[in-house]
Amino acid sequence: MKWVELIKKNQLSIFLLLVVIVAMHLIRITSDSEIAHMVLISPFWDTVVTVSTFLFVLVILRMMHQQLNQWLPFERYLYPRLMVQIGFSFAFILSMRHAMLYIAETYLYFVIPENFSLFALVIDVLFIGLINSIFIGDFFLYEWKKGLLEREELKKENIRSQYEALKNQINPHFLFNNFTTLNELIYINKDKASDYLAELSAVYRYILQNNEVNMVTISKEMEFLESYLHLLQIRFEDNLIVKKKIDPKLLNTVMPPLTLQILIENAIKHNVISKERPLIIRLETKNGVLVVRNNIQLKQNRAISSRLGLKNIQRRYTLLNNSKVDISAGPEYFTILLPVIKKHADTDR
């Protein structure tokens, strides 16, 4: 039974309490020395009885509180639980008070003042209120902290789920575009298609290796970008120009993987690329910000843009670092400012 388990947990405290009470009672009734009785035994006995009684009542009320947590949990039976707990506390303490007064008057021959009962009742009420406030307050404080932790875990799990969903949007889109290009090259130039396939394999290997990673260093992303640009050079030759100027001090800062690939692919998707009108993309760092900029030469028959790739990047930065990606489209240039994120412990997780 639960009560048996609770008693076993507190049996040492209960045993010591009973031993002290019995020992002091024996000393009191067997001592013949009036001086010892007046100077030592009575004050000491009164103190021991008071402290022991307080501890005994505290242990019983604590056991009652723990048992009621099993029978009438606050989260399911709030008002019945409060009524039962306070009612039991009153019944137990008043019974204890009555028993102590009876023993004191009958066996110890104490004379109890007439107004003592009212005074004792006030003390009992205050004691009951204090103890139950502590127990109940401690329970609700624990539940509040538990709720905060659970909400924080749910929030983190939700962020992880959202981020995984965003990452899963990248691979199908990337494969579709490159397989379409590969299909076109097969009919135009088989040797170039073979080179393209080899580079595509290397690029996709990087994607697979970093599929479970939330952040990579800019240095690592730039290395991947070289392989990706090689694909683009096979496709567009000198009609696509990518200029890079990255501060070496920022190479160890981090960013979501494939961010630069998405931005370059977005620029290619919406702009004319030809020998007469080459597309120029600049990657550079300014004032601690990674700037991606391309000249605007929009296609005339372009499809309506959903801006899914850009929204994807903005959302990833928000989820991972609570930072903002600034996007501006002027008359001549389309510019994206990526905040630099300092490397942290879970970069490669």
VMD Tcl script that draws the C-alpha trace (Angstrom):
set ca {
  {0.00 0.00 0.00}
  {1.03 3.60 -0.56}
  {0.76 4.47 3.13}
  {3.12 1.61 4.01}
  {5.66 2.87 1.47}
  {5.42 6.41 2.83}
  {5.91 5.19 6.40}
  {8.94 3.16 5.32}
  {10.48 6.24 3.70}
  {10.04 8.26 6.90}
  {10.43 5.48 9.46}
  {13.76 6.79 10.81}
  {12.31 10.23 11.55}
  {9.21 8.73 13.16}
  {11.28 6.30 15.24}
  {13.66 8.98 16.53}
  {10.71 11.23 17.37}
  {8.97 8.52 19.39}
  {12.21 7.58 21.18}
  {12.83 11.19 22.26}
  {9.25 11.65 23.46}
  {9.25 8.41 25.46}
  {12.71 9.04 26.93}
  {11.89 12.56 28.06}
  {8.57 11.45 29.49}
  {10.32 8.77 31.53}
  {12.89 11.26 32.79}
  {10.16 13.67 33.75}
  {8.03 11.23 35.77}
  {10.99 9.43 37.44}
  {13.08 12.42 38.45}
  {12.94 13.22 42.19}
  {15.17 16.27 42.03}
  {13.07 19.41 42.20}
  {16.02 21.55 41.07}
  {16.65 19.31 38.07}
  {12.95 19.36 37.29}
  {12.74 23.16 37.44}
  {16.08 24.09 35.88}
  {16.70 21.38 33.31}
  {13.95 18.87 32.76}
  {10.89 21.10 32.44}
  {12.30 23.68 29.98}
  {14.06 21.01 28.00}
  {11.00 18.78 28.00}
  {8.76 21.62 26.87}
  {11.12 22.42 24.01}
  {11.48 18.80 22.96}
  {7.74 18.20 23.08}
  {7.05 21.31 21.01}
  {9.70 20.59 18.39}
  {8.92 16.88 18.25}
  {5.22 17.50 17.90}
  {5.83 19.99 15.10}
  {8.07 17.55 13.22}
  {5.65 14.68 13.74}
  {2.71 16.71 12.41}
  {4.85 17.92 9.50}
  {5.82 14.35 8.56}
  {2.19 13.16 8.71}
  {0.92 16.09 6.65}
  {3.68 15.54 4.12}
  {2.77 11.88 3.81}
  {-0.88 12.87 3.42}
  {0.03 15.39 0.71}
  {2.06 12.81 -1.21}
  {-0.70 10.23 -0.97}
  {-3.34 12.67 -2.16}
  {-1.14 13.41 -5.17}
  {-1.89 9.83 -6.18}
  {-5.57 9.74 -5.23}
  {-6.69 13.28 -6.08}
  {-4.15 14.99 -8.35}
  {-4.52 18.77 -8.58}
  {-4.64 18.77 -12.36}
  {-7.81 16.62 -12.37}
  {-9.55 17.37 -9.07}
  {-8.46 20.85 -8.02}
  {-11.31 21.92 -5.73}
  {-12.07 18.48 -4.22}
  {-8.35 18.08 -3.57}
  {-8.10 21.41 -1.77}
  {-11.15 20.62 0.36}
  {-9.91 17.13 1.27}
  {-6.36 18.27 2.05}
  {-7.41 21.20 4.22}
  {-10.17 19.14 5.87}
  {-7.79 16.31 6.72}
  {-5.23 18.78 8.05}
  {-7.82 20.36 10.37}
  {-9.10 16.99 11.55}
  {-5.63 15.62 12.23}
  {-4.24 18.67 14.01}
  {-7.36 19.23 16.12}
  {-7.31 15.56 17.10}
  {-3.66 15.88 18.04}
  {-4.39 19.01 20.08}
  {-7.27 17.36 21.87}
  {-5.20 14.26 22.66}
  {-2.28 16.34 23.97}
  {-4.52 18.43 26.19}
  {-6.22 15.32 27.52}
  {-2.87 13.67 28.36}
  {-1.55 16.87 29.95}
  {-4.62 17.29 32.19}
  {-5.22 13.60 33.05}
  {-1.75 12.14 33.41}
  {0.58 15.10 33.87}
  {-1.85 17.10 36.03}
  {-1.41 20.31 34.08}
  {-3.88 23.09 34.67}
  {-5.06 24.42 31.29}
  {-6.21 28.08 31.28}
  {-9.78 28.70 30.13}
  {-8.80 30.88 27.17}
  {-6.09 28.47 25.98}
  {-8.42 26.54 23.66}
  {-9.23 29.65 21.62}
  {-5.57 30.60 21.46}
  {-4.63 27.06 20.42}
  {-7.30 27.07 17.72}
  {-5.92 30.29 16.22}
  {-2.41 28.84 16.23}
  {-3.68 25.62 14.62}
  {-5.47 27.51 11.86}
  {-2.36 29.57 11.10}
  {-0.19 26.46 11.17}
  {-2.54 24.58 8.83}
  {-2.66 27.50 6.42}
  {1.12 27.88 6.41}
  {1.93 24.21 5.93}
  {-0.66 23.63 3.22}
  {0.39 26.82 1.44}
  {3.95 25.52 1.36}
  {2.94 22.07 0.10}
  {0.45 23.32 -2.47}
  {2.68 26.20 -3.58}
  {5.62 23.84 -4.00}
  {3.48 21.50 -6.11}
  {2.23 24.26 -8.40}
  {5.72 25.75 -8.69}
  {7.03 22.35 -9.73}
  {4.22 21.93 -12.27}
  {4.83 25.45 -13.60}
  {8.53 24.77 -14.12}
  {7.69 21.41 -15.68}
  {5.23 23.11 -18.03}
  {7.84 25.68 -19.06}
  {10.35 22.93 -19.82}
  {7.78 20.97 -21.81}
  {6.77 24.04 -23.80}
  {10.42 24.83 -24.49}
  {11.01 21.26 -25.67}
  {7.92 21.41 -27.87}
  {9.10 24.73 -29.28}
  {12.54 23.30 -30.08}
  {10.99 20.19 -31.60}
  {8.67 22.33 -33.68}
  {11.62 24.39 -34.90}
  {13.54 21.22 -35.75}
  {10.53 19.85 -37.66}
  {10.05 23.10 -39.57}
  {13.73 23.27 -40.45}
  {13.78 19.66 -41.64}
  {10.77 20.42 -43.83}
  {12.61 23.41 -45.31}
  {15.71 21.35 -46.02}
  {13.60 18.69 -47.72}
  {12.34 21.34 -50.14}
  {15.85 21.90 -51.49}
  {16.83 18.48 -52.84}
  {13.87 17.81 -55.19}
  {14.08 21.33 -56.61}
  {17.83 21.03 -57.13}
  {17.58 17.63 -58.80}
  {14.76 18.69 -61.10}
  {16.69 21.68 -62.47}
  {19.94 19.81 -62.98}
  {18.40 16.71 -64.52}
  {16.55 18.96 -66.94}
  {19.84 20.57 -67.91}
  {21.52 17.17 -68.20}
  {18.75 15.94 -70.47}
  {19.27 18.94 -72.78}
  {23.04 18.44 -72.89}
  {22.72 14.78 -73.84}
  {21.19 15.78 -77.17}
  {23.53 18.73 -77.73}
  {26.93 17.54 -76.55}
  {27.42 14.07 -75.08}
  {30.95 14.78 -73.85}
  {29.79 17.88 -72.02}
  {26.86 15.91 -70.63}
  {29.32 13.33 -69.25}
  {31.37 16.06 -67.53}
  {28.19 17.59 -66.23}
  {27.07 14.27 -64.75}
  {30.41 13.80 -62.99}
  {30.25 17.25 -61.43}
  {26.61 16.75 -60.53}
  {27.54 13.58 -58.66}
  {30.18 15.46 -56.67}
  {27.76 18.25 -55.84}
  {25.00 15.91 -54.78}
  {27.46 14.01 -52.61}
  {28.02 17.24 -50.68}
  {24.26 17.66 -50.31}
  {23.88 14.15 -48.92}
  {26.81 14.59 -46.53}
  {25.32 17.79 -45.13}
  {21.69 16.72 -45.14}
  {21.68 16.31 -41.33}
  {23.70 19.49 -40.70}
  {22.07 22.75 -39.65}
  {25.09 24.98 -40.22}
  {28.32 24.84 -42.19}
  {31.23 27.24 -42.26}
  {31.38 29.80 -45.05}
  {34.71 28.23 -46.01}
  {33.03 24.86 -46.54}
  {30.12 26.42 -48.40}
  {32.52 28.24 -50.73}
  {34.32 24.99 -51.51}
  {30.99 23.42 -52.45}
  {30.14 26.51 -54.48}
  {33.21 25.99 -56.65}
  {31.89 22.57 -57.68}
  {28.43 23.97 -58.29}
  {29.83 26.84 -60.37}
  {31.69 24.31 -62.47}
  {28.30 22.83 -63.36}
  {27.05 26.26 -64.33}
  {30.12 26.98 -66.44}
  {29.46 23.80 -68.43}
  {25.92 25.00 -68.99}
  {26.41 28.74 -69.56}
  {30.14 29.00 -70.34}
  {31.34 32.62 -70.11}
  {27.84 34.04 -70.13}
  {27.70 33.65 -66.35}
  {30.29 35.52 -64.29}
  {30.62 35.00 -60.55}
  {33.01 37.29 -58.66}
  {34.01 36.40 -55.09}
  {35.62 38.59 -52.47}
  {35.29 37.05 -49.00}
  {37.08 38.39 -45.94}
  {39.31 35.52 -44.66}
  {38.39 36.47 -41.09}
  {34.79 35.42 -41.80}
  {35.52 32.04 -43.33}
  {34.97 30.30 -39.97}
  {31.58 31.89 -39.41}
  {28.60 29.74 -40.34}
  {25.48 29.70 -42.47}
  {22.74 27.22 -43.44}
  {24.09 24.79 -46.07}
  {23.23 25.35 -49.75}
  {22.21 28.97 -49.14}
  {24.52 30.36 -51.81}
  {23.49 27.67 -54.29}
  {19.82 28.62 -53.85}
  {20.56 32.32 -54.35}
  {22.63 31.79 -57.49}
  {20.02 29.40 -58.89}
  {17.35 32.02 -58.14}
  {19.30 34.68 -60.07}
  {19.72 32.33 -63.04}
  {16.03 31.44 -63.03}
  {14.77 35.01 -63.39}
  {17.38 36.72 -65.53}
  {18.52 36.62 -69.14}
  {21.93 34.99 -69.63}
  {23.56 35.52 -72.99}
  {26.82 36.53 -74.60}
  {25.47 40.03 -75.20}
  {23.99 40.28 -71.72}
  {26.06 38.21 -69.29}
  {24.72 37.70 -65.78}
  {27.19 38.96 -63.18}
  {26.86 37.71 -59.59}
  {29.01 39.15 -56.85}
  {29.69 37.43 -53.50}
  {31.46 39.67 -51.02}
  {31.60 40.54 -47.36}
  {31.04 44.09 -46.14}
  {30.88 45.25 -42.54}
  {30.44 41.70 -41.29}
  {27.62 40.90 -43.73}
  {27.71 38.48 -46.66}
  {26.37 40.30 -49.74}
  {25.01 38.45 -52.77}
  {24.23 40.80 -55.67}
  {23.38 40.33 -59.33}
  {22.54 42.70 -62.15}
  {18.85 42.74 -63.12}
  {17.95 41.72 -66.68}
  {14.64 39.97 -66.23}
  {13.30 37.49 -68.72}
  {10.29 38.73 -70.68}
  {8.31 35.50 -70.53}
  {9.32 34.45 -67.08}
  {6.92 32.53 -64.86}
  {5.31 34.26 -61.90}
  {7.73 33.90 -59.03}
  {6.57 32.31 -55.77}
  {9.85 33.43 -54.12}
  {9.90 30.01 -52.45}
  {13.69 29.80 -52.46}
  {14.11 33.22 -50.84}
  {11.37 32.51 -48.30}
  {13.10 29.25 -47.53}
  {16.37 31.02 -46.75}
  {14.66 33.71 -44.66}
  {12.82 31.09 -42.65}
  {15.95 29.02 -42.06}
  {17.88 32.00 -40.71}
  {14.93 32.88 -38.47}
  {14.59 29.36 -37.07}
  {18.29 28.74 -36.55}
  {19.55 32.10 -35.34}
  {16.54 34.40 -35.08}
  {18.31 36.70 -37.56}
  {16.91 38.62 -40.52}
  {17.84 38.31 -44.19}
  {17.48 41.64 -46.01}
  {16.35 41.55 -49.64}
  {16.23 44.60 -51.90}
  {15.49 44.95 -55.61}
  {16.66 48.20 -57.15}
  {16.49 49.33 -60.75}
  {19.86 47.80 -61.58}
  {20.74 45.26 -58.89}
  {19.05 42.58 -56.84}
  {20.80 42.42 -53.45}
  {20.59 39.99 -50.55}
  {22.30 40.61 -47.21}
  {23.01 37.48 -45.21}
  {23.86 38.02 -41.51}
  {27.10 36.45 -40.38}
  {26.58 33.87 -37.64}
  {29.35 33.04 -35.22}
  {30.26 29.38 -34.96}
  {28.66 27.57 -32.03}
  {28.65 24.13 -30.44}
  {25.92 22.51 -32.54}
  {27.13 23.77 -35.96}
  {27.61 20.31 -37.39}
  {24.54 18.70 -35.91}
}
mol new
graphics top color blue
foreach p $ca { graphics top sphere $p radius 0.5 }
foreach p [lrange $ca 0 end-1] q [lrange $ca 1 end] { graphics top cylinder $p $q radius 0.2 }
display resetview
